[in-house]
Amino acid sequence: MLQRPVEFALYLKTHNFHWNVTGPMFNALHLMFEGQYTELALAVNSIAERIRALGVYAPGSYREFGKLSSIPEADGIPAAEEMIRQLVEGQEAVICTARAIFPLTDSANDKPTADLLTQRMQIHEKTAWMLRAMLGQ
């Protein structure tokens, strides 16, 4: 299966942080998180449609997403820097999931799915880099 559960978990976490961020970086992070969750929402839809095109039902409940995702929920409302750290970890989890799926696309000769994974990895690598830059890393 494609990486929709991790993408959705990351979407939800990013949207949560967008709503609840506070502090001196509020405006920058509020806007950055909005751009990220908007992009993730579109990605979740594309991934679900690819899953359906492959003849499988896409997961669609919080219970299913929780079982299938490697991205933990945030405990409470973390400080802004911790939000950034958690989102870096989430981006990296999505990248790892995508890398793990590549051998399956090769063995199935599924070039459309491989292309989708490549596009998603490029976006997540760039987003992780931008978030790390906010932390001075």
LUMSESE-273312 format. One record per residue (C-alpha): residue in one letter; x, y, z. Coordinates in steps of 0.05 Angstrom, whole numbers, padded with zeros to 5 digits, always signed. Layout:
<nodes>
AXYZ ...
</nodes>
This chain:
<nodes>
M+00000+00000+00000 L+00023+00071-00012 Q+00041+00117+00044 R-00027+00151+00055 P-00031+00135+00130 V+00035+00169+00145 E+00019+00228+00100 F-00049+00236+00134 A-00019+00232+00204 L+00032+00284+00184 Y-00023+00327+00154 L-00063+00324+00219 K-00003+00339+00262 T+00018+00398+00218 H-00053+00426+00218 N-00056+00419+00295 F+00010+00457+00301 H-00015+00511+00253 W-00075+00523+00298 N-00037+00521+00363 V+00032+00551+00352 T+00051+00610+00397 G+00112+00651+00411 P+00158+00699+00374 M+00159+00656+00311 F+00083+00653+00309 N+00070+00688+00243 A+00126+00653+00205 L+00108+00584+00231 H+00033+00594+00225 L+00041+00610+00151 M+00094+00556+00139 F+00051+00503+00172 E-00009+00525+00131 G+00029+00516+00066 Q+00053+00448+00089 Y-00015+00421+00111 T-00048+00447+00048 E+00004+00411+00005 L-00006+00348+00048 A-00081+00350+00039 L-00073+00349-00036 A-00022+00293-00031 V-00067+00250+00013 N-00120+00254-00041 S-00072+00236-00098 I-00045+00177-00058 A-00115+00152-00042 E-00135+00156-00115 R-00072+00117-00134 I-00090+00064-00082 R-00160+00059-00113 A-00131+00056-00183 L-00091-00005-00160 G-00157-00038-00139 V-00149-00032-00064 Y-00193+00007-00016 A-00158+00067+00014 P-00158+00071+00091 G-00206+00124+00114 S-00214+00124+00189 Y-00172+00150+00247 R-00168+00078+00273 E-00139+00053+00207 F-00091+00112+00202 G-00068+00101+00274 K-00053+00027+00261 L-00016+00040+00196 S+00023+00104+00213 S+00092+00109+00244 I+00082+00182+00262 P+00064+00190+00336 E+00012+00240+00358 A+00036+00301+00397 D+00027+00300+00472 G-00009+00364+00488 I+00014+00428+00455 P+00090+00430+00450 A+00131+00494+00446 A+00144+00521+00376 E+00214+00492+00370 E+00189+00424+00392 M+00134+00429+00339 I+00187+00440+00287 R+00229+00381+00312 Q+00168+00335+00311 L+00151+00357+00240 V+00222+00343+00218 E+00215+00273+00247 G+00148+00266+00212 Q+00176+00287+00145 E+00234+00238+00154 A+00185+00182+00172 V+00147+00194+00107 I+00212+00193+00068 C+00232+00127+00101 T+00164+00097+00085 A+00170+00118+00012 R+00240+00088+00007 A+00215+00023+00036 I+00159+00019-00016 F+00205+00029-00077 P+00226-00045-00082 L+00153-00065-00086 T+00141-00017-00144 D+00201-00045-00180 S+00180-00117-00171 A+00109-00100-00195 N+00136-00058-00253 D+00090-00002-00226 K+00121+00060-00256 P+00063+00107-00239 T+00069+00090-00165 A+00145+00097-00168 D+00136+00166-00200 L+00087+00187-00145 L+00135+00163-00091 T+00193+00201-00124 Q+00151+00265-00126 R+00131+00257-00053 M+00202+00243-00030 Q+00227+00306-00064 I+00174+00348-00029 H+00186+00317+00039 E+00261+00323+00033 K+00255+00397+00016 T+00205+00409+00072 A+00249+00373+00123 W+00308+00416+00101 M+00267+00480+00110 L+00243+00458+00179 R+00314+00440+00200 A+00337+00508+00176 M+00287+00540+00224 L+00323+00502+00280 G+00391+00526+00255 Q+00412+00456+00234 
</nodes>
